[in-house]
């Protein structure tokens, strides 16, 4: 199985640290991991032994040029599933990219902050 993970955080704590733990553990069970993360993320070097890593400039949730870059990675890597890990970038950009490529995806949020009602 191949999983493409998308994590928008830049610092190696919280969600990014949990992504690292997940990728490391999955790799020990013969799961092939691909990580798309911010090009200035501390996660890049940590994840490299366990995953193919693509560091991309991630400007905002509405950076539609990022969709094109992620779609190219999805087509190159051909994952079985896409795992979106963070609210920042991953929810919108990652979800749209998965939908366009017709790849199933799941979003994991690891906080219990209440959402603001709009």
BABA-802762 format. One record per residue (C-alpha): residue number from 1; x, y, z. Coordinates in steps of 0.5 Angstrom, whole numbers, plus 500, padded with zeros to 3 digits. Layout:
<atoms>
<NUM; <X; Y; Z>>
...
</atoms>
This chain:
<atoms>
<1; <500; 500; 500>>
<2; <502; 507; 498>>
<3; <500; 513; 503>>
<4; <501; 520; 501>>
<5; <501; 525; 507>>
<6; <500; 532; 507>>
<7; <502; 536; 513>>
<8; <502; 544; 513>>
<9; <506; 545; 519>>
<10; <513; 548; 519>>
<11; <515; 546; 526>>
<12; <517; 539; 529>>
<13; <512; 539; 535>>
<14; <504; 537; 535>>
<15; <501; 535; 529>>
<16; <508; 535; 525>>
<17; <511; 530; 530>>
<18; <505; 526; 530>>
<19; <506; 525; 523>>
<20; <513; 523; 524>>
<21; <511; 518; 529>>
<22; <506; 515; 524>>
<23; <510; 515; 518>>
<24; <516; 512; 522>>
<25; <511; 506; 524>>
<26; <508; 505; 518>>
<27; <514; 504; 514>>
<28; <516; 499; 519>>
<29; <510; 495; 517>>
<30; <512; 495; 509>>
<31; <507; 501; 508>>
<32; <510; 506; 503>>
<33; <510; 513; 505>>
<34; <510; 520; 501>>
<35; <510; 526; 505>>
<36; <508; 533; 502>>
<37; <510; 538; 507>>
<38; <512; 546; 507>>
<39; <519; 547; 504>>
<40; <521; 550; 511>>
<41; <519; 545; 515>>
<42; <523; 541; 520>>
<43; <519; 535; 519>>
<44; <523; 534; 512>>
<45; <530; 532; 515>>
<46; <526; 527; 520>>
<47; <522; 524; 515>>
<48; <527; 522; 510>>
<49; <529; 516; 512>>
<50; <522; 513; 512>>
<51; <519; 517; 507>>
<52; <520; 520; 500>>
<53; <519; 527; 501>>
<54; <517; 533; 497>>
<55; <518; 540; 500>>
<56; <513; 545; 497>>
<57; <512; 553; 498>>
<58; <506; 553; 502>>
<59; <503; 560; 502>>
<60; <496; 560; 504>>
<61; <489; 555; 504>>
<62; <488; 559; 497>>
<63; <494; 558; 494>>
<64; <491; 554; 488>>
<65; <498; 554; 484>>
<66; <500; 549; 490>>
<67; <494; 544; 487>>
<68; <498; 544; 481>>
<69; <504; 542; 484>>
<70; <501; 537; 489>>
<71; <497; 534; 483>>
<72; <503; 533; 479>>
<73; <506; 529; 485>>
<74; <500; 525; 486>>
<75; <500; 523; 479>>
<76; <508; 521; 479>>
<77; <507; 517; 486>>
<78; <500; 514; 484>>
<79; <498; 513; 492>>
<80; <493; 508; 494>>
<81; <490; 514; 499>>
<82; <492; 521; 501>>
<83; <492; 522; 508>>
<84; <491; 530; 510>>
<85; <494; 531; 517>>
<86; <493; 539; 518>>
<87; <488; 544; 518>>
<88; <493; 549; 515>>
<89; <493; 548; 507>>
<90; <492; 540; 507>>
<91; <484; 541; 508>>
<92; <483; 545; 502>>
<93; <488; 544; 498>>
<94; <490; 537; 499>>
<95; <482; 535; 499>>
<96; <481; 539; 492>>
<97; <488; 535; 489>>
<98; <485; 528; 492>>
<99; <478; 530; 489>>
<100; <481; 532; 482>>
<101; <485; 526; 482>>
<102; <480; 521; 484>>
<103; <484; 518; 490>>
<104; <481; 517; 496>>
<105; <483; 521; 502>>
<106; <482; 522; 510>>
<107; <483; 528; 514>>
<108; <486; 527; 521>>
<109; <485; 533; 526>>
<110; <488; 532; 533>>
<111; <486; 538; 537>>
<112; <479; 539; 540>>
<113; <479; 547; 539>>
<114; <472; 549; 538>>
<115; <470; 551; 531>>
<116; <467; 558; 530>>
<117; <460; 558; 527>>
<118; <460; 563; 521>>
</atoms>
